[in-house]
């Protein structure tokens, strides 16, 4: 499904998140409670042009790969025939409840 764009062989570290930006690979420390936000730093220069029709990521081998971007989401299954609803009873009950409400009591002085 994904195709390799550039073989870099970057060593992965569980404390850092790797991402691709403008054809270069960057890393930033993962958010952890009690630690300050990390600053991104460039790990490697990819030297390739990015296409907006693909998403780019660092795969498990440490190489830059890309996959076709899912535009418009996934296709949905066709819905089965809907059963006939009986909204008339629900509306009648709601109308009856509104009419049955007692008026607010007046305060005595």
C-alpha positions as CSV (number, residue, x, y, z in Angstrom):
1,X,0.0,0.0,0.0
2,X,2.9,2.4,0.8
3,X,5.9,3.0,-1.4
4,X,9.3,4.0,-0.2
5,X,10.4,7.4,-1.4
6,X,13.9,7.7,0.2
7,X,16.0,5.2,2.2
8,X,17.5,7.0,5.2
9,X,17.8,4.3,7.8
10,X,16.9,6.6,10.8
11,X,17.2,5.0,14.2
12,X,13.8,5.3,16.0
13,X,13.5,6.2,19.6
14,X,10.3,5.8,21.6
15,X,10.7,9.2,23.3
16,X,10.6,11.1,20.0
17,X,8.0,11.4,17.3
18,X,9.3,11.6,13.7
19,X,7.5,13.4,10.9
20,X,8.2,14.7,7.4
21,X,8.0,18.4,6.5
22,X,9.0,20.0,3.2
23,X,11.0,16.8,2.3
24,X,13.0,16.7,5.5
25,X,12.7,14.5,8.5
26,X,12.1,16.2,11.9
27,X,11.8,14.8,15.4
28,X,10.2,16.3,18.5
29,X,10.0,14.9,22.0
30,X,6.6,13.3,22.8
31,X,4.4,15.1,25.3
32,X,4.6,13.7,28.8
33,X,3.0,15.0,32.0
34,X,5.3,17.2,34.0
35,X,7.8,17.8,31.2
36,X,8.1,20.9,29.1
37,X,7.1,21.0,25.4
38,X,10.0,19.8,23.2
39,X,11.5,21.8,20.3
40,X,11.6,20.2,16.9
41,X,15.0,19.4,15.4
42,X,15.9,18.3,11.9
43,X,17.2,14.7,11.8
44,X,17.9,14.3,8.0
45,X,17.4,16.0,4.7
46,X,15.3,14.0,2.4
47,X,15.9,16.0,-0.8
48,X,12.6,15.1,-2.5
49,X,9.5,17.1,-3.5
50,X,6.3,16.3,-1.8
51,X,3.0,15.7,-3.5
52,X,-0.3,16.8,-1.9
53,X,-2.0,13.7,-3.1
54,X,0.1,11.5,-0.7
55,X,0.8,11.5,3.0
56,X,4.5,11.1,4.0
57,X,5.7,9.2,7.1
58,X,8.8,7.5,8.5
59,X,8.2,3.7,8.4
60,X,9.5,1.0,10.8
61,X,12.7,0.7,8.8
62,X,13.5,4.4,9.3
63,X,12.9,5.3,5.7
64,X,10.5,7.9,4.2
65,X,7.4,6.3,2.7
66,X,4.2,7.6,1.2
67,X,0.6,6.4,0.9
68,X,-2.3,7.7,-1.3
69,X,-4.3,10.3,0.7
70,X,-7.9,9.2,1.3
71,X,-9.9,12.2,0.0
72,X,-13.5,12.2,0.9
73,X,-13.3,9.5,3.5
74,X,-14.4,5.9,3.2
75,X,-17.4,4.6,1.2
76,X,-20.4,3.7,3.3
77,X,-22.5,0.5,3.0
78,X,-25.9,1.1,1.5
79,X,-28.5,1.4,4.2
80,X,-31.1,-1.3,4.5
81,X,-34.8,-0.4,3.9
82,X,-35.9,1.6,6.9
83,X,-39.0,0.5,8.8
84,X,-42.0,2.7,8.8
85,X,-42.0,5.0,11.8
86,X,-45.1,5.9,13.8
87,X,-44.4,9.6,14.7
88,X,-48.1,10.4,15.0
89,X,-48.3,8.7,18.4
90,X,-45.2,10.4,19.8
91,X,-46.5,13.8,18.6
92,X,-49.9,13.2,20.1
93,X,-48.3,12.2,23.5
94,X,-46.1,15.4,23.5
95,X,-49.1,17.6,22.7
96,X,-51.2,15.9,25.5
97,X,-48.4,16.5,28.0
98,X,-48.2,20.2,27.1
99,X,-51.9,20.6,27.6
100,X,-51.9,18.6,30.8
101,X,-49.4,20.9,32.5
102,X,-50.9,22.8,35.4
103,X,-50.6,26.6,35.5
104,X,-48.1,28.0,38.0
105,X,-49.5,28.8,41.4
106,X,-49.8,32.4,42.5
107,X,-48.0,33.5,45.6
108,X,-50.0,34.8,48.5
109,X,-49.0,38.0,50.2
